[in-house]
Amino acid sequence: MADDWVFPKGELMKGKRGLVMGVANGNSIAWGIAQQLAAQGAELAFTYQGEALEKRVRPLVESIGASTMLECDATNDDELDAVFAQLEQQWGGLDFLIHSIAFSDKSELKGSFTENTTRENFLRTMDISAFSFVAAGKRASKLMKNGGAMVTLTYLGAERVLPSYNVMGVAKAALEASTRYMARDLGPSGIRVNAISAGAMRTLAIAGITGGRGLIQTGREWSLMKEDTSMEGIAGAALWLVSDLGRSTTGETVHVDAGFHAVAVPDLGGEG
Ligand SMILES: NC(=O)c1ccc[n+]([C@@H]2O[C@H](COP(=O)([O-])OP(=O)(O)OC[C@H]3O[C@@H](n4cnc5c(N)ncnc54)[C@H](O)[C@@H]3O)[C@@H](O)[C@H]2O)c1
């Protein structure tokens, strides 16, 4: 897709207010999603992880006319409480949550999962990459008095084995299962909970995975569409899921990866 792609403008999100967690820079998936939701009229607030990132995130946030930026380490209950208390005070409610957060120790995202995974990093990876969605979702649901929608970001490594993804794949499996259990609990309140399983993208997060570039290349070469996953496609799926267009969809993991997930054996050349 051309670099000059402009996110389609419209009013699908007019009157809706949402929190976006996980923008680190202009390449972040959360930022692609935020741009699309803003272009459709959503009012957005953002969390960022620590002061160092604030400098990078602020100009992005201001470029779409938003201003609410709240510091939040997703493992810190007090900071999570403060974020949602602030949103309650400011908005009196919330319509959607975008959760786009993951972390694992780089040194364990390579080689043997069995040999390299420590208890400490296993638990930390689970905490940041899976439980943080439950923790944020629980607080967000209290503000979704008229129903709402939550979306998290996952990857194929939850379902199938990929090189280097290791403990992150285990955490993503927990994240996807959490999505379904949250959808059960919150469904009767009109709150939908879904995950987007995105193809490999050039972001900070993938730089932490040994062979991450290879995942992008293989994703392109093996995919049914023979192309990279586009930010526009991921953002479009998020728009569908958090807008009223997604009204009957919940507990779902939607693959947005140019069809990569459907392939068991790549093209072998020749016919057939
Ligand atoms: N890049 C890919 O190929 C790809 C593919 C599928 C899914 N995903 C998922 O998309 C999500 C966003 O990743 P990205 O690729 O945009 O990279 P990114 O590095 O831009 O975003 C990751 C975010 O997680 C945040 N984070 C990490 N630890 C945190 C903590 N303790 N508290 C609060 N925030 C914390 C970082 O600040 C950052 O904003 C992740 O869940 C990632 O696993 C990425």
Ligand as a Chemical Component Dictionary entry (heavy atoms), coordinates in Angstrom:
data_LIG
# 
_chem_comp.id                   LIG 
_chem_comp.type                 NON-POLYMER 
_chem_comp.pdbx_formal_charge   0 
_chem_comp.three_letter_code    LIG 
# 
loop_
_chem_comp_atom.comp_id 
_chem_comp_atom.atom_id 
_chem_comp_atom.alt_atom_id 
_chem_comp_atom.type_symbol 
_chem_comp_atom.charge 
_chem_comp_atom.model_Cartn_x 
_chem_comp_atom.model_Cartn_y 
_chem_comp_atom.model_Cartn_z 
_chem_comp_atom.pdbx_ordinal 
LIG N1  N1  N 0  4.563 -5.797 15.180 1  
LIG C1  C1  C 0  4.005 -6.953 14.878 2  
LIG O1  O1  O 0  4.444 -7.654 13.977 3  
LIG C2  C2  C 0  2.788 -7.429 15.639 4  
LIG C3  C3  C 0  1.986 -8.431 15.078 5  
LIG C4  C4  C 0  0.873 -8.876 15.762 6  
LIG C5  C5  C 0  0.576 -8.327 17.009 7  
LIG N2  N2  N 1  1.373 -7.361 17.538 8  
LIG C6  C6  C 0  1.029 -6.817 18.846 9  
LIG O2  O2  O 0  0.632 -5.474 18.695 10 
LIG C7  C7  C 0  0.805 -4.828 19.942 11 
LIG C8  C8  C 0  1.524 -3.511 19.731 12 
LIG O3  O3  O 0  2.855 -3.759 19.316 13 
LIG P1  P1  P 0  3.557 -2.914 18.160 14 
LIG O4  O4  O 0  4.030 -3.882 17.168 15 
LIG O5  O5  O -1 2.716 -1.778 17.745 16 
LIG O6  O6  O 0  4.883 -2.384 18.883 17 
LIG P2  P2  P 0  5.153 -1.113 19.795 18 
LIG O7  O7  O 0  6.481 -1.357 20.412 19 
LIG O8  O8  O 0  4.975 0.128  19.020 20 
LIG O9  O9  O 0  4.011 -1.194 20.910 21 
LIG C9  C9  C 0  4.153 -1.960 22.086 22 
LIG C10 C10 C 0  3.653 -1.087 23.208 23 
LIG O10 O10 O 0  3.643 -1.825 24.438 24 
LIG C11 C11 C 0  3.931 -0.869 25.442 25 
LIG N3  N3  N 0  4.320 -1.516 26.684 26 
LIG C12 C12 C 0  5.244 -2.486 26.890 27 
LIG N4  N4  N 0  5.334 -2.762 28.203 28 
LIG C13 C13 C 0  4.442 -1.948 28.842 29 
LIG C14 C14 C 0  4.077 -1.743 30.199 30 
LIG N5  N5  N 0  4.650 -2.436 31.190 31 
LIG N6  N6  N 0  3.122 -0.831 30.464 32 
LIG C15 C15 C 0  2.539 -0.119 29.489 33 
LIG N7  N7  N 0  2.843 -0.254 28.180 34 
LIG C16 C16 C 0  3.794 -1.158 27.875 35 
LIG C17 C17 C 0  5.058 -0.033 24.845 36 
LIG O11 O11 O 0  5.211 1.186  25.534 37 
LIG C18 C18 C 0  4.543 0.152  23.432 38 
LIG O12 O12 O 0  3.755 1.321  23.333 39 
LIG C19 C19 C 0  1.535 -5.815 20.850 40 
LIG O13 O13 O 0  0.577 -6.486 21.644 41 
LIG C20 C20 C 0  2.141 -6.759 19.842 42 
LIG O14 O14 O 0  2.417 -8.029 20.390 43 
LIG C21 C21 C 0  2.468 -6.887 16.873 44 
# 
loop_
_chem_comp_bond.comp_id 
_chem_comp_bond.atom_id_1 
_chem_comp_bond.atom_id_2 
_chem_comp_bond.value_order 
_chem_comp_bond.pdbx_ordinal 
LIG N1  C1  SING 1  
LIG C1  O1  DOUB 2  
LIG C1  C2  SING 3  
LIG C2  C3  SING 4  
LIG C2  C21 DOUB 5  
LIG C3  C4  DOUB 6  
LIG C4  C5  SING 7  
LIG C5  N2  DOUB 8  
LIG N2  C6  SING 9  
LIG N2  C21 SING 10 
LIG C6  O2  SING 11 
LIG C6  C20 SING 12 
LIG O2  C7  SING 13 
LIG C7  C8  SING 14 
LIG C7  C19 SING 15 
LIG C8  O3  SING 16 
LIG O3  P1  SING 17 
LIG P1  O4  DOUB 18 
LIG P1  O5  SING 19 
LIG P1  O6  SING 20 
LIG O6  P2  SING 21 
LIG P2  O7  DOUB 22 
LIG P2  O8  SING 23 
LIG P2  O9  SING 24 
LIG O9  C9  SING 25 
LIG C9  C10 SING 26 
LIG C10 O10 SING 27 
LIG C10 C18 SING 28 
LIG O10 C11 SING 29 
LIG C11 N3  SING 30 
LIG C11 C17 SING 31 
LIG N3  C12 SING 32 
LIG N3  C16 SING 33 
LIG C12 N4  DOUB 34 
LIG N4  C13 SING 35 
LIG C13 C14 SING 36 
LIG C13 C16 DOUB 37 
LIG C14 N5  SING 38 
LIG C14 N6  DOUB 39 
LIG N6  C15 SING 40 
LIG C15 N7  DOUB 41 
LIG N7  C16 SING 42 
LIG C17 O11 SING 43 
LIG C17 C18 SING 44 
LIG C18 O12 SING 45 
LIG C19 O13 SING 46 
LIG C19 C20 SING 47 
LIG C20 O14 SING 48 
# 
